[in-house]
Amino acid sequence: MNAMDNKIVKQASTAQQTTPPQTLRDSVHQSMTSYFKQLDGQPVTDVYQMVLSEIEAPLFESVMAYTKDNQTKASELLGLNRGTLRKKLKQYGLL
């Protein structure tokens, strides 16, 4: 790595340290704003259901990985009944 590469890596590292992490709320807002811009005025329906399905699958994947596939722990962490969790896991092909 040459001196210029080192400088770029150092600047990127410093920028990451000083930039506060983006909140989930900010990420959703940014994604929805981008989505609506891409529509360019085209009609759309069922946005609520679309967003839920887009968010739930990775949420359940992450929680199941975090709990090492322990459904009891995952249901407690999510605040869901274990039966509801199992239903959702099946719905998204995670079980």
DSSP file with accessible surface (Angstrom, degrees, kcal/mol):
  #  RESIDUE AA STRUCTURE BP1 BP2  ACC     N-H-->O    O-->H-N    N-H-->O    O-->H-N    TCO  KAPPA ALPHA  PHI   PSI    X-CA   Y-CA   Z-CA
    1    1 A M              0   0  158      0, 0.0     2,-0.1     0, 0.0     0, 0.0   0.000 360.0 360.0 360.0 130.0    0.0    0.0    0.0
    2    2 A N     >  -     0   0   93      1,-0.1     4,-2.3     4,-0.0     5,-0.2  -0.264 360.0 -94.3 -86.6 178.2    1.5    3.4   -1.0
    3    3 A A  H  > S+     0   0   82      1,-0.2     4,-2.1     2,-0.2     5,-0.1   0.875 124.7  52.4 -62.1 -38.4    1.3    6.6    1.0
    4    4 A M  H  > S+     0   0  119      2,-0.2     4,-2.3     1,-0.2    -1,-0.2   0.921 109.3  49.5 -65.7 -42.8   -1.8    7.8   -0.9
    5    5 A D  H  > S+     0   0   72      1,-0.2     4,-2.6     2,-0.2     5,-0.2   0.911 110.1  51.5 -60.9 -43.4   -3.6    4.5   -0.1
    6    6 A N  H  X S+     0   0   86     -4,-2.3     4,-2.5     1,-0.2    -1,-0.2   0.899 109.3  50.4 -60.1 -41.2   -2.7    4.8    3.5
    7    7 A K  H  X S+     0   0  124     -4,-2.1     4,-2.5     2,-0.2    -2,-0.2   0.922 111.1  48.0 -64.5 -42.4   -4.1    8.4    3.6
    8    8 A I  H  X S+     0   0   90     -4,-2.3     4,-2.5     2,-0.2     5,-0.2   0.930 112.5  48.5 -64.6 -44.4   -7.4    7.3    2.0
    9    9 A V  H  X S+     0   0   82     -4,-2.6     4,-2.5     1,-0.2    -1,-0.2   0.925 112.2  49.3 -62.3 -42.5   -7.8    4.4    4.4
   10   10 A K  H  X S+     0   0  151     -4,-2.5     4,-2.6    -5,-0.2    -2,-0.2   0.919 111.2  49.3 -64.4 -42.2   -7.0    6.7    7.4
   11   11 A Q  H  X S+     0   0  112     -4,-2.5     4,-2.5     2,-0.2    -1,-0.2   0.919 111.9  48.6 -63.6 -42.3   -9.6    9.3    6.2
   12   12 A A  H  X S+     0   0   48     -4,-2.5     4,-2.2     2,-0.2    -2,-0.2   0.918 111.8  49.6 -64.2 -40.8  -12.2    6.6    5.7
   13   13 A S  H  X S+     0   0   48     -4,-2.5     4,-1.7    -5,-0.2    -2,-0.2   0.923 111.8  48.1 -64.8 -42.5  -11.5    5.2    9.2
   14   14 A T  H  X S+     0   0   66     -4,-2.6     4,-1.8     1,-0.2    -2,-0.2   0.916 110.2  52.3 -64.8 -41.0  -11.7    8.7   10.8
   15   15 A A  H  X S+     0   0   47     -4,-2.5     4,-1.6     1,-0.2    -1,-0.2   0.905 108.4  51.1 -63.1 -39.0  -15.0    9.4    8.9
   16   16 A Q  H  < S+     0   0  151     -4,-2.2    -1,-0.2     1,-0.2    -2,-0.2   0.875 109.8  50.4 -66.3 -34.9  -16.5    6.2   10.2
   17   17 A Q  H  < S+     0   0  148     -4,-1.7    -1,-0.2     1,-0.2    -2,-0.2   0.841 115.4  40.9 -72.6 -32.6  -15.5    7.1   13.8
   18   18 A T  H  < S+     0   0  103     -4,-1.8    -1,-0.2    -5,-0.1    -2,-0.2   0.647  95.8  87.2 -92.8 -17.1  -17.0   10.5   13.7
   19   19 A T  S  < S-     0   0   90     -4,-1.6     3,-0.1    -5,-0.2    -4,-0.0  -0.758  80.4-129.0 -85.2 120.8  -20.2    9.7   11.8
   20   20 A P        -     0   0  101      0, 0.0    -2,-0.1     0, 0.0     3,-0.1  -0.361  34.6 -94.7 -66.7 147.7  -22.9    8.6   14.2
   21   21 A P        -     0   0  120      0, 0.0     2,-0.3     0, 0.0    -5,-0.0  -0.348  41.5-110.4 -62.8 143.6  -24.6    5.3   13.3
   22   22 A Q        -     0   0  106     -3,-0.1     2,-0.1     1,-0.1    -3,-0.0  -0.583  33.3-125.8 -75.3 135.0  -27.8    5.6   11.3
   23   23 A T     >  -     0   0   72     -2,-0.3     4,-2.4     1,-0.1     5,-0.2  -0.364  17.9-114.7 -76.3 161.4  -30.9    4.7   13.3
   24   24 A L  H  > S+     0   0  137      1,-0.2     4,-2.6     2,-0.2     5,-0.2   0.915 119.4  54.5 -59.7 -41.8  -33.3    2.1   12.1
   25   25 A R  H  > S+     0   0  209      1,-0.2     4,-2.6     2,-0.2    -1,-0.2   0.923 108.5  47.8 -58.5 -45.1  -35.9    4.9   11.8
   26   26 A D  H  > S+     0   0   80      1,-0.2     4,-2.8     2,-0.2    -1,-0.2   0.897 110.7  52.2 -63.9 -39.4  -33.6    6.9    9.6
   27   27 A S  H  X S+     0   0   41     -4,-2.4     4,-2.5     2,-0.2    -2,-0.2   0.917 111.1  46.4 -63.2 -43.7  -32.9    3.9    7.4
   28   28 A V  H  X S+     0   0   53     -4,-2.6     4,-2.9     2,-0.2     5,-0.3   0.936 113.2  49.3 -64.1 -45.7  -36.6    3.2    6.9
   29   29 A H  H  X S+     0   0  129     -4,-2.6     4,-2.6    -5,-0.2     5,-0.2   0.938 112.9  47.1 -59.4 -46.2  -37.2    6.9    6.2
   30   30 A Q  H  X S+     0   0  114     -4,-2.8     4,-2.3     1,-0.2    -1,-0.2   0.921 113.6  48.1 -62.8 -43.8  -34.4    7.1    3.7
   31   31 A S  H  X S+     0   0   77     -4,-2.5     4,-2.6    -5,-0.2    -1,-0.2   0.906 112.8  47.5 -64.6 -42.6  -35.5    3.8    2.0
   32   32 A M  H  X S+     0   0   37     -4,-2.9     4,-2.7     2,-0.2     5,-0.2   0.904 110.5  51.8 -68.2 -39.0  -39.1    4.9    1.7
   33   33 A T  H  X S+     0   0   55     -4,-2.6     4,-2.1    -5,-0.3    -2,-0.2   0.941 112.6  46.0 -60.4 -45.0  -38.1    8.3    0.3
   34   34 A S  H  X S+     0   0   54     -4,-2.3     4,-2.3    -5,-0.2    -2,-0.2   0.915 111.2  52.9 -63.8 -42.1  -36.0    6.6   -2.3
   35   35 A Y  H  X S+     0   0   61     -4,-2.6     4,-1.4     1,-0.2    -2,-0.2   0.933 110.2  46.7 -59.4 -47.8  -38.8    4.1   -3.1
   36   36 A F  H  X>S+     0   0  104     -4,-2.7     4,-0.9     1,-0.2     5,-0.5   0.873 110.6  52.9 -66.9 -34.3  -41.4    6.9   -3.7
   37   37 A K  H ><5S+     0   0  156     -4,-2.1     3,-0.8    -5,-0.2    -1,-0.2   0.910 107.4  52.2 -64.4 -40.6  -38.9    8.9   -5.8
   38   38 A Q  H 3<5S+     0   0  147     -4,-2.3    -1,-0.2     1,-0.2    -2,-0.2   0.803  99.4  63.6 -67.0 -27.5  -38.4    5.8   -8.0
   39   39 A L  H ><5S-     0   0   34     -4,-1.4     3,-1.9    -5,-0.2    -1,-0.2   0.812  86.4-160.3 -64.1 -31.7  -42.1    5.4   -8.5
   40   40 A D  T <<5S-     0   0  136     -4,-0.9    -3,-0.1    -3,-0.8    -2,-0.1   0.888  71.2 -44.0  51.8  45.2  -42.1    8.7  -10.3
   41   41 A G  T 3 <S+     0   0   77     -5,-0.5    -1,-0.3     1,-0.3    -2,-0.1   0.422  99.4 143.7  85.7  -3.6  -45.8    9.3   -9.8
   42   42 A Q    <   -     0   0  130     -3,-1.9    -1,-0.3    -6,-0.2    -3,-0.1  -0.439  57.5-103.5 -68.4 143.9  -46.8    5.7  -10.7
   43   43 A P        -     0   0  119      0, 0.0     2,-0.3     0, 0.0    -1,-0.1  -0.367  43.4-179.6 -69.0 148.3  -49.8    4.4   -8.6
   44   44 A V        -     0   0   54     -3,-0.1     2,-0.3    -2,-0.0     3,-0.1  -0.989   7.6-172.2-146.6 147.8  -49.0    1.9   -5.8
   45   45 A T        +     0   0  114     -2,-0.3     0, 0.0     1,-0.1     0, 0.0  -0.896  62.1  33.0-134.6 167.6  -51.0    0.0   -3.2
   46   46 A D     >  +     0   0  127     -2,-0.3     4,-2.2     1,-0.1     5,-0.2   0.804  61.2 151.9  58.4  35.4  -50.4   -2.2   -0.2
   47   47 A V  H  >  +     0   0   34      1,-0.2     4,-2.9     2,-0.2     5,-0.2   0.907  69.0  57.2 -62.2 -39.5  -47.2   -0.3    0.8
   48   48 A Y  H  > S+     0   0  177      1,-0.2     4,-2.5     2,-0.2    -1,-0.2   0.946 109.5  43.4 -58.1 -49.5  -47.8   -1.3    4.4
   49   49 A Q  H  > S+     0   0  101      1,-0.2     4,-2.4     2,-0.2    -1,-0.2   0.896 113.1  53.0 -65.0 -38.7  -47.8   -5.0    3.7
   50   50 A M  H  X S+     0   0   58     -4,-2.2     4,-2.1     2,-0.2    -1,-0.2   0.942 110.5  46.8 -61.1 -46.1  -44.8   -4.7    1.3
   51   51 A V  H  X S+     0   0   32     -4,-2.9     4,-2.1     1,-0.2     5,-0.3   0.933 111.3  51.7 -64.2 -44.5  -42.8   -2.9    4.0
   52   52 A L  H  X S+     0   0   50     -4,-2.5     4,-3.3    -5,-0.2     5,-0.3   0.936 111.3  46.6 -57.6 -46.8  -43.7   -5.5    6.7
   53   53 A S  H  X S+     0   0   40     -4,-2.4     4,-1.1     1,-0.2    -1,-0.2   0.868 112.7  50.3 -67.2 -32.7  -42.7   -8.4    4.5
   54   54 A E  H  < S+     0   0  135     -4,-2.1    -1,-0.2    -5,-0.2    -2,-0.2   0.823 119.4  36.8 -72.2 -30.3  -39.4   -6.7    3.6
   55   55 A I  H  X S+     0   0   73     -4,-2.1     4,-1.9    -5,-0.2    -2,-0.2   0.861 110.3  58.4 -90.2 -39.4  -38.6   -5.9    7.2
   56   56 A E  H  X S+     0   0   31     -4,-3.3     4,-3.0    -5,-0.3     5,-0.3   0.909 100.1  55.3 -62.6 -45.8  -39.9   -9.0    8.9
   57   57 A A  H  X S+     0   0   20     -4,-1.1     4,-2.5    -5,-0.3    -1,-0.2   0.956 113.3  39.0 -57.6 -53.4  -37.8  -11.6    7.1
   58   58 A P  H  > S+     0   0   60      0, 0.0     4,-2.5     0, 0.0    -1,-0.2   0.858 114.3  56.9 -67.5 -28.3  -34.4  -10.1    7.8
   59   59 A L  H  X S+     0   0   75     -4,-1.9     4,-2.6     2,-0.2     5,-0.2   0.964 110.6  42.6 -61.8 -50.3  -35.5   -9.3   11.4
   60   60 A F  H  X S+     0   0    4     -4,-3.0     4,-2.7     1,-0.2     5,-0.2   0.895 113.0  53.4 -65.3 -39.1  -36.4  -12.9   12.0
   61   61 A E  H  X S+     0   0  107     -4,-2.5     4,-2.1    -5,-0.3    -1,-0.2   0.943 112.5  44.3 -58.9 -47.1  -33.2  -14.1   10.4
   62   62 A S  H  X S+     0   0   78     -4,-2.5     4,-2.6     2,-0.2    -2,-0.2   0.913 114.4  48.2 -65.4 -43.7  -31.1  -11.8   12.5
   63   63 A V  H  X S+     0   0   12     -4,-2.6     4,-2.4     2,-0.2    -2,-0.2   0.918 111.5  49.9 -66.0 -41.7  -32.9  -12.6   15.8
   64   64 A M  H  <>S+     0   0   15     -4,-2.7     5,-3.7    -5,-0.2     6,-0.3   0.905 112.7  47.3 -65.9 -37.7  -32.7  -16.4   15.1
   65   65 A A  H ><5S+     0   0   70     -4,-2.1     3,-1.3    -5,-0.2    -2,-0.2   0.931 112.1  50.7 -65.5 -43.5  -29.0  -16.1   14.4
   66   66 A Y  H 3<5S+     0   0  176     -4,-2.6    -2,-0.2     1,-0.3    -1,-0.2   0.872 115.7  41.2 -61.9 -38.5  -28.5  -14.0   17.6
   67   67 A T  T ><5S-     0   0   15     -4,-2.4     3,-1.1    -5,-0.2    -1,-0.3   0.303 113.5-117.5 -92.9   8.0  -30.4  -16.5   19.7
   68   68 A K  T < 5S-     0   0  179     -3,-1.3    -3,-0.2     1,-0.3    -4,-0.1   0.910  72.6 -55.3  54.6  45.4  -28.7  -19.5   18.0
   69   69 A D  T 3 <S+     0   0  118     -5,-3.7     2,-1.0     1,-0.2    -1,-0.3   0.654  94.0 149.7  63.1  22.9  -32.1  -20.7   16.7
   70   70 A N    <>  -     0   0   60     -3,-1.1     4,-2.6    -6,-0.3    -1,-0.2  -0.737  29.2-167.3 -85.9 105.2  -33.6  -20.8   20.2
   71   71 A Q  H  > S+     0   0   25     -2,-1.0     4,-2.8     1,-0.2     5,-0.2   0.839  83.8  54.8 -65.7 -34.3  -37.2  -20.1   19.5
   72   72 A T  H  > S+     0   0   65      2,-0.2     4,-2.1     1,-0.2    -1,-0.2   0.955 112.8  42.2 -64.5 -47.3  -38.1  -19.5   23.1
   73   73 A K  H  > S+     0   0  121      1,-0.2     4,-2.8     2,-0.2    -2,-0.2   0.907 115.0  51.7 -64.1 -40.9  -35.4  -16.9   23.5
   74   74 A A  H  X S+     0   0    0     -4,-2.6     4,-2.6     2,-0.2    -2,-0.2   0.919 109.0  49.2 -63.9 -42.1  -36.3  -15.4   20.1
   75   75 A S  H  X>S+     0   0   10     -4,-2.8     5,-2.4     1,-0.2     4,-1.3   0.902 113.3  47.2 -66.2 -37.7  -40.0  -15.1   21.0
   76   76 A E  H  <5S+     0   0  141     -4,-2.1    -2,-0.2    -5,-0.2    -1,-0.2   0.931 111.9  50.2 -66.3 -44.2  -39.1  -13.4   24.3
   77   77 A L  H  <5S+     0   0   90     -4,-2.8    -2,-0.2     1,-0.2    -1,-0.2   0.911 117.2  40.6 -60.7 -40.7  -36.7  -11.1   22.6
   78   78 A L  H  <5S-     0   0   43     -4,-2.6    -1,-0.2    -5,-0.2    -2,-0.2   0.652 107.6-123.4 -82.4 -17.8  -39.3  -10.1   20.0
   79   79 A G  T  <5 +     0   0   68     -4,-1.3     2,-0.3     1,-0.3    -3,-0.2   0.829  68.0 131.0  75.7  31.1  -42.2  -10.0   22.4
   80   80 A L      < -     0   0   60     -5,-2.4    -1,-0.3    -6,-0.2    -2,-0.1  -0.860  66.7-102.8-115.2 153.4  -44.1  -12.5   20.4
   81   81 A N     >  -     0   0  113     -2,-0.3     4,-2.4     1,-0.1     3,-0.2  -0.451  35.2-121.4 -65.4 143.5  -45.9  -15.7   21.3
   82   82 A R  H  > S+     0   0  113      1,-0.2     4,-2.6     2,-0.2     5,-0.2   0.881 113.6  54.2 -60.3 -36.5  -43.8  -18.7   20.4
   83   83 A G  H  > S+     0   0   43      2,-0.2     4,-2.2     1,-0.2    -1,-0.2   0.903 108.0  49.3 -63.2 -40.2  -46.6  -20.0   18.1
   84   84 A T  H  > S+     0   0   58      2,-0.2     4,-2.4    -3,-0.2    -2,-0.2   0.911 110.0  51.6 -64.9 -41.8  -46.7  -16.7   16.3
   85   85 A L  H  X S+     0   0    0     -4,-2.4     4,-2.9     1,-0.2    -2,-0.2   0.942 109.6  49.2 -60.0 -47.4  -42.9  -16.8   15.9
   86   86 A R  H  X S+     0   0   83     -4,-2.6     4,-2.4     1,-0.2    -1,-0.2   0.907 110.1  51.8 -59.7 -41.3  -43.1  -20.3   14.4
   87   87 A K  H  X S+     0   0  147     -4,-2.2     4,-2.4     1,-0.2    -1,-0.2   0.928 112.5  45.2 -61.1 -44.8  -45.9  -19.2   12.0
   88   88 A K  H  X S+     0   0   46     -4,-2.4     4,-1.9     2,-0.2    -2,-0.2   0.890 110.3  53.5 -67.4 -40.6  -43.8  -16.3   10.8
   89   89 A L  H  <>S+     0   0    1     -4,-2.9     5,-3.6     1,-0.2     6,-0.7   0.919 112.1  45.5 -61.3 -41.2  -40.6  -18.4   10.5
   90   90 A K  H ><5S+     0   0  128     -4,-2.4     3,-1.6     4,-0.2    -2,-0.2   0.912 108.4  57.4 -65.5 -42.2  -42.6  -20.8    8.3
   91   91 A Q  H 3<5S+     0   0   99     -4,-2.4    -1,-0.2     1,-0.3    -2,-0.2   0.870 113.0  39.6 -56.7 -38.7  -44.1  -17.9    6.3
   92   92 A Y  T 3<5S-     0   0   48     -4,-1.9    -1,-0.3    -5,-0.1    -2,-0.2   0.267 116.2-110.9 -98.7  11.9  -40.6  -16.7    5.4
   93   93 A G  T < 5S+     0   0   64     -3,-1.6    -3,-0.2    -5,-0.1    -2,-0.1   0.812  82.3 124.6  67.4  30.4  -39.1  -20.2    4.8
   94   94 A L      <       0   0   62     -5,-3.6    -4,-0.2    -6,-0.2    -5,-0.1   0.336 360.0 360.0-103.1   4.4  -36.9  -19.9    7.9
   95   95 A L              0   0   96     -6,-0.7    -2,-0.0    -5,-0.1    -9,-0.0  -0.978 360.0 360.0-130.1 360.0  -38.2  -23.1    9.5
